[in-house]
Amino acid sequence: MRTVHRNLARFLLVAAAIALILGPARPAFSGWLDGVKEMKIGEQTLPICPEEYLAKTGLPIREVPDDQNAAIEYVKAINLYVKRPDELDDLYQYVMRNVWIDEADKVIPWLEKNAGAIAAVREGAKKADSKFPFFGGPGVSLYELLLPHLGRMRELARLVVVQGKYLEHQKKYREALDTYLVAAKLGYHVSREPFLISGLVGIACDSIAAKRIESCILRNRLDTDTLTYLLDRLHVVGTAAENYQIAMAAEKAGNLWAVDEFFDRPARFRMMFEGSGGGGAKLKEVLSGGLGKSPGLRAIMKSDIRRYWNRMDKWNDLPDHIALRPENIPHEKIIEELPPWSLAKMLAPALSHARVSFVRLKAMKAILTAEIALQIYRNENNSYPRNLEQLKGILSKTPIDPFTNEPLKYRRTENGYVVYSVNENLVDDGGEGDLARGRKDIVGRYPLPEPEPFK
């Protein structure tokens, strides 16, 4: 009997060794969506579209193990979220834009009711990736897929930021900064969804975090240890900008899918152009006529879309500072070349402008990096440097403006500094602008304006 046991043990060891040699273990899927056909998102219960169907259309489908899927926690947070009472709206908006004031203590009970939602968001932010299910019945059109979580994720980012403001008010600066970084990580996770709108919402969440981090370090005299702590963790900010190509791949798949929808389900597609003129009217005319049943026209329309995307793919491969020069932006030129009834002309969004949003976030990250280093320099030297090159002892390299591929613009002022990117117009406007909005420079400055009075 002992011999049998020894032989069995040897066999199991050999089998395990062979399994390790032949291939890595499969991802740890715990079956979050196994057999699930619908899901509760807030007040709605929505059908889940099978991934097998969507994969056939060319939509990028990623595999994310459940133990690394932040969406599981975010769905919990969405369903635990307690809506803000209307009477708190003014205080909430004020705290988001400015600082915590005594009257804002009225917001604390709402934060306490959302303790479960905030805890779930924090757990989600620890995960490496995020993948929500696709919402919509089997056989749904790509243009009918639902993204009910996007607005709610943005609301969760704001909820977390308000908690960070309260921690900042309590002078718990590291905890506040960590909380803002949670909002930035949430933005990255949102931008992993294969839709342009998801990327833009992710950028919005990431930008919310960057703006509040800047306010925290400039309105409070943080010590060098805390600033260095933040600098070591700042890689989380701006990561939503890394997912631009994910959004573009989905747009291309969606445009090609739309051609088949145009021919295979004309009644449904015609509704998209009800009441529209121009190209929309031309499309309706094509649908109503004999050409709407022509396989040759289907091929022509797909050819137009491929031609559009061949040009856009080459442009997307260019470095940002080259791609965004006016003479290199191809979108309007391609659109002008297409016939008025072309589906590519109708469906292709302003992708060149969308890219600007992603690059703007990169500029915000560069400015924020410079501002943290500037505060460390001030702590050590009791003044700001003459130029950004003097930060080399703090930063490994001078922060670069992604719009020019050159160092950020910087100058000392009488009692502070201005550091900025030239933004999408590629014109040095002398530091006129804001960190997050507008077509003029993207600007970080010290001191910040005094908070506006609460009304």
C-alpha positions in Angstrom: 0.0 0.0 0.0 2.8 2.4 0.8 4.4 1.7 -2.5 1.1 2.6 -4.2 0.9 5.9 -2.3 4.5 6.7 -3.2 3.9 6.0 -6.9 0.7 8.1 -6.8 2.5 11.0 -5.2 5.3 10.8 -7.8 2.7 10.7 -10.6 1.0 13.8 -9.3 4.3 15.7 -9.0 5.3 14.8 -12.5 1.9 15.8 -13.8 2.1 19.2 -12.1 5.6 19.8 -13.5 4.4 18.9 -17.0 1.5 21.4 -16.6 3.9 24.1 -15.6 6.2 23.4 -18.6 3.5 23.2 -21.2 1.9 26.5 -20.4 1.0 29.1 -17.8 -2.1 28.7 -15.6 -5.3 30.2 -17.0 -6.4 33.5 -15.5 -8.4 33.3 -12.3 -11.9 33.9 -13.6 -14.3 33.4 -10.7 -17.3 33.5 -12.9 -18.7 37.0 -12.2 -20.7 37.0 -15.5 -21.1 33.2 -15.9 -24.7 32.6 -16.9 -25.7 36.2 -16.1 -28.1 37.6 -18.6 -28.9 40.9 -16.9 -27.5 43.2 -14.3 -28.7 45.9 -12.0 -27.1 49.3 -12.6 -28.5 51.8 -10.2 -32.3 51.9 -10.6 -32.1 49.9 -13.9 -31.9 46.2 -14.6 -30.4 45.8 -18.1 -29.8 42.9 -20.4 -26.2 41.9 -21.1 -25.1 41.4 -24.7 -23.1 38.2 -25.4 -19.5 38.9 -26.1 -19.4 36.2 -28.8 -21.8 38.2 -30.9 -19.9 41.5 -30.4 -16.5 39.8 -31.2 -17.9 38.8 -34.7 -18.4 42.5 -35.5 -14.8 43.4 -34.9 -15.3 45.1 -31.6 -12.1 44.7 -29.4 -12.9 42.2 -26.6 -10.4 41.9 -23.7 -10.1 39.1 -21.2 -9.8 40.4 -17.7 -9.5 38.0 -14.8 -12.2 38.6 -12.1 -9.6 39.0 -9.4 -8.2 42.0 -11.3 -11.5 43.4 -12.6 -12.3 46.7 -10.9 -15.7 46.8 -12.6 -16.9 44.2 -10.0 -16.3 46.7 -7.2 -17.6 49.7 -9.2 -20.9 48.0 -9.9 -21.2 47.5 -6.1 -20.4 51.2 -5.6 -22.9 52.3 -8.2 -25.6 50.2 -6.5 -24.7 51.4 -3.0 -24.5 55.1 -4.0 -26.9 57.4 -2.2 -28.1 60.3 -4.3 -27.2 63.7 -3.0 -30.2 65.7 -1.6 -31.1 68.7 -3.8 -30.6 71.1 -1.0 -26.9 70.3 -0.9 -26.3 71.1 -4.5 -24.9 74.6 -4.0 -22.5 73.5 -1.2 -21.4 70.5 -3.2 -20.6 72.5 -6.3 -18.8 75.1 -4.2 -16.6 72.5 -2.5 -15.8 70.9 -5.8 -14.6 74.2 -7.2 -13.0 75.8 -4.1 -12.3 74.7 -0.5 -14.2 73.2 2.4 -16.0 75.8 4.5 -17.8 75.5 7.8 -21.2 75.4 6.0 -20.0 72.4 4.1 -20.3 70.3 7.2 -23.9 69.8 6.1 -22.4 67.5 3.4 -20.8 65.1 6.0 -24.0 63.0 6.6 -24.3 62.4 2.9 -20.6 61.3 2.8 -21.3 59.0 5.7 -24.3 57.4 3.9 -22.0 56.7 1.0 -19.3 55.1 3.1 -20.0 51.7 1.4 -19.8 53.2 -2.1 -16.6 55.0 -1.3 -15.1 51.8 0.2 -16.0 49.8 -3.0 -14.4 52.5 -5.2 -11.2 52.3 -3.2 -11.2 48.5 -3.6 -11.8 48.9 -7.3 -8.9 51.4 -7.6 -6.5 48.6 -6.3 -7.3 46.5 -9.3 -5.1 46.4 -12.4 -7.8 46.6 -15.0 -11.6 47.0 -15.5 -14.1 45.5 -17.8 -17.8 46.2 -17.6 -20.3 43.9 -19.5 -21.8 45.3 -22.7 -25.4 46.2 -22.1 -28.1 45.5 -24.7 -30.1 42.5 -25.9 -28.6 39.8 -28.2 -28.3 41.0 -31.7 -28.3 44.7 -30.7 -26.8 47.3 -33.0 -23.5 48.8 -31.9 -25.2 52.1 -31.9 -27.8 50.8 -29.5 -25.4 49.4 -27.0 -26.0 51.0 -23.6 -23.3 52.5 -21.3 -25.4 53.3 -18.2 -22.4 53.2 -15.9 -20.5 56.1 -17.5 -22.4 59.0 -15.9 -22.5 57.1 -12.6 -18.7 56.5 -12.7 -18.2 60.2 -13.1 -20.5 60.8 -10.1 -18.4 58.3 -8.1 -15.2 60.2 -9.0 -16.8 63.4 -7.7 -18.0 61.7 -4.5 -14.5 60.5 -3.8 -13.1 64.0 -4.5 -15.5 65.6 -2.0 -14.3 63.1 0.6 -10.8 64.1 -0.3 -11.7 67.8 0.2 -13.0 66.9 3.7 -9.8 65.1 4.6 -7.8 68.0 3.3 -9.9 70.3 5.5 -8.9 68.1 8.5 -5.2 68.5 7.5 -5.0 64.8 6.7 -3.0 65.7 3.5 -1.6 62.3 2.6 -5.0 60.7 3.0 -6.6 63.5 0.9 -3.9 63.0 -1.9 -4.4 59.2 -1.8 -8.2 59.8 -2.2 -7.6 62.1 -5.2 -5.4 59.4 -6.8 -8.3 56.9 -6.4 -10.4 59.2 -8.6 -7.5 59.3 -11.2 -7.3 55.5 -11.2 -11.1 55.3 -11.6 -10.6 57.5 -14.7 -8.0 55.1 -16.1 -10.4 52.2 -15.6 -13.3 53.9 -17.4 -11.1 54.7 -20.3 -10.3 51.0 -20.8 -13.8 50.5 -22.3 -13.6 50.3 -26.1 -15.6 53.4 -26.9 -14.6 56.9 -27.6 -17.1 58.3 -25.1 -15.7 56.0 -22.4 -12.2 57.4 -23.1 -13.5 61.0 -22.8 -15.4 60.3 -19.5 -12.2 58.6 -18.2 -10.2 61.7 -19.1 -12.8 63.9 -17.3 -12.4 61.8 -14.1 -8.6 61.9 -14.4 -8.7 65.7 -14.9 -11.0 66.2 -11.9 -8.3 64.4 -9.8 -5.4 66.4 -11.2 -7.1 69.7 -10.6 -7.8 68.8 -6.9 -4.3 67.6 -6.4 -3.0 70.9 -7.7 -5.3 72.8 -5.4 -4.2 70.7 -2.4 -0.5 71.3 -2.9 -0.8 75.0 -3.6 -3.3 76.0 -0.9 -1.5 74.1 1.8 2.2 74.4 2.7 2.9 70.7 2.4 6.2 69.4 3.8 8.8 67.9 1.5 8.2 64.3 2.7 4.5 64.6 1.7 5.3 66.1 -1.6 7.9 63.4 -2.3 5.3 60.8 -1.3 2.9 62.3 -3.9 5.6 62.5 -6.6 6.3 58.8 -6.2 2.6 58.0 -6.7 1.9 60.5 -9.5 2.2 57.9 -12.2 -1.5 57.1 -11.5 -2.5 60.5 -12.8 -2.9 61.0 -16.6 -3.1 57.3 -17.4 -6.5 57.6 -19.0 -4.6 59.3 -21.9 -2.8 56.0 -22.6 -6.0 54.4 -23.9 -6.6 56.6 -27.0 -5.8 53.7 -29.4 -8.4 51.5 -27.6 -11.1 54.0 -28.3 -10.0 54.4 -32.0 -10.0 50.6 -32.6 -13.7 50.5 -31.4 -14.6 53.5 -33.6 -13.2 51.8 -36.7 -15.1 48.5 -35.9 -18.3 50.5 -35.3 -18.1 52.4 -38.6 -17.7 49.1 -40.6 -20.4 47.5 -38.7 -22.7 50.4 -39.4 -22.5 49.7 -43.2 -24.0 46.2 -42.6 -26.6 47.7 -40.3 -27.4 50.2 -43.1 -28.2 47.5 -45.5 -29.5 44.7 -43.3 -31.7 46.8 -41.0 -32.6 49.9 -43.0 -35.8 50.7 -41.1 -33.9 50.8 -37.8 -31.0 52.8 -39.3 -33.3 55.3 -41.1 -34.5 56.4 -37.6 -31.0 57.8 -36.9 -31.5 60.4 -39.7 -35.1 61.4 -39.1 -35.5 65.2 -39.5 -31.9 65.6 -40.7 -30.8 67.3 -43.8 -27.7 67.3 -45.9 -25.9 63.9 -45.9 -28.6 62.3 -43.7 -31.3 63.2 -46.3 -29.0 61.7 -49.0 -28.7 58.5 -47.1 -32.5 58.2 -46.6 -32.9 58.8 -50.3 -30.4 55.9 -51.0 -32.3 53.7 -48.6 -35.6 54.4 -50.3 -34.3 53.8 -53.8 -33.1 50.7 -55.6 -29.5 51.5 -54.7 -30.3 50.6 -51.1 -30.3 46.9 -52.2 -27.1 47.0 -54.2 -24.3 44.8 -53.0 -22.0 47.1 -55.0 -23.0 50.1 -53.0 -22.3 48.2 -49.7 -18.7 47.5 -51.0 -18.3 51.2 -52.0 -19.4 52.4 -48.6 -17.0 50.0 -46.8 -14.2 51.1 -49.1 -14.9 54.7 -48.1 -14.6 53.8 -44.4 -11.4 51.8 -44.9 -9.9 54.7 -46.9 -10.8 57.1 -44.1 -9.4 54.8 -41.5 -6.2 54.0 -43.4 -5.4 57.8 -43.3 -6.5 58.1 -39.7 -4.4 55.1 -38.6 -1.3 56.6 -40.1 -2.0 59.9 -38.4 -2.7 58.1 -35.1 0.8 56.5 -35.3 2.5 60.0 -35.5 3.9 61.5 -32.3 1.4 64.0 -30.7 3.6 67.1 -31.4 3.8 66.3 -35.1 0.2 64.9 -35.6 -1.4 68.1 -34.1 0.3 70.6 -36.4 -2.5 72.1 -38.4 -1.0 71.0 -41.7 -0.9 67.3 -40.6 -4.5 67.0 -39.2 -6.2 64.9 -41.9 -9.8 64.6 -40.6 -11.4 67.5 -42.4 -9.5 66.8 -45.6 -10.7 63.2 -45.7 -14.3 64.2 -45.0 -14.2 66.7 -47.9 -13.0 64.0 -50.3 -16.0 61.7 -49.6 -19.4 62.0 -51.4 -22.2 63.7 -49.4 -24.1 60.4 -49.0 -21.0 58.5 -47.7 -21.6 56.7 -44.4 -18.0 57.5 -43.4 -18.8 61.2 -43.8 -21.8 60.8 -41.6 -20.5 58.5 -38.8 -16.8 59.5 -38.5 -16.6 61.7 -35.4 -14.2 64.7 -35.0 -11.5 62.3 -34.1 -8.7 64.8 -34.4 -10.4 67.0 -31.8 -10.9 63.9 -29.6 -7.1 63.3 -29.7 -6.6 66.8 -28.4 -8.5 65.9 -25.2 -6.1 63.0 -24.6 -3.0 65.1 -25.3 -4.4 67.9 -23.0 -4.4 65.4 -20.1 -0.8 64.6 -20.8 0.0 68.3 -20.6 -1.9 68.6 -17.3 0.2 65.7 -15.9 3.4 67.4 -17.0 2.4 70.7 -15.4 1.3 68.9 -12.1 4.7 67.1 -12.0 6.5 70.4 -12.4 4.4 72.1 -9.7 5.1 69.4 -7.1 8.8 69.7 -7.8 8.5 73.5 -7.6 7.0 73.3 -4.2 9.8 70.9 -3.0 12.4 73.4 -4.4 10.7 76.3 -2.5 10.8 74.3 0.7 14.5 73.7 0.3 15.6 77.1 -1.0 12.9 79.4 0.2 12.3 80.6 -3.4 11.3 79.3 -6.8 14.0 78.5 -9.4 14.9 80.7 -12.3 14.1 77.9 -14.8 12.9 74.4 -14.8 16.3 73.0 -15.4 17.1 73.7 -11.8 14.6 71.0 -10.8 16.9 68.3 -12.1 17.9 67.3 -8.6 14.2 66.6 -7.8 13.0 65.3 -11.2 14.9 62.9 -13.5 14.0 65.0 -16.5 12.4 68.4 -17.3 8.6 68.0 -17.9 7.8 68.2 -21.6 4.9 69.9 -23.3 3.3 67.1 -25.4 2.0 69.7 -27.9 5.6 70.8 -28.8 7.9 68.1 -27.5 9.8 70.9 -25.8 10.1 71.8 -22.1 7.1 73.5 -20.6 7.1 77.3 -20.5 8.0 78.7 -17.2 8.7 82.0 -15.5 8.9 83.3 -12.0 6.6 86.1 -10.9 6.8 88.6 -8.1 5.4 86.2 -5.6 5.2 82.9 -7.4 5.4 81.3 -10.9 3.6 80.5 -14.1 4.2 77.1 -15.8 2.3 76.2 -18.9 1.7 74.2 -22.1 0.9 76.1 -25.4 -2.2 73.8 -25.9 -3.8 72.9 -29.2 -3.4 76.3 -30.9 0.4 75.8 -30.6 0.7 79.6 -29.8 2.4 80.9 -26.7 -0.3 83.0 -25.1 2.0 84.1 -22.3 0.4 81.9 -19.7 -3.2 83.0 -20.2 -5.6 80.2 -19.5 -6.5 77.5 -17.0 -5.3 74.1 -16.1 -8.3 72.3 -17.5 -10.3 74.4 -19.9 -10.1 76.6 -23.0 -8.1 76.8 -26.2 -5.4 79.2 -24.8 -2.5 77.9 -22.7 -2.9 75.1 -20.2 -1.6 76.8 -17.1 -0.5 76.1 -13.6 0.3 79.1 -11.4 1.1 80.1 -7.8 -0.5 81.6 -5.9 -4.0 80.5 -6.8 -6.8 83.0 -6.8 -8.6 83.4 -3.5 -11.7 81.2 -3.2 -14.8 82.9 -4.3 -17.3 83.6 -1.5 -20.1 81.1 -1.1 -23.5 82.3 -2.1 
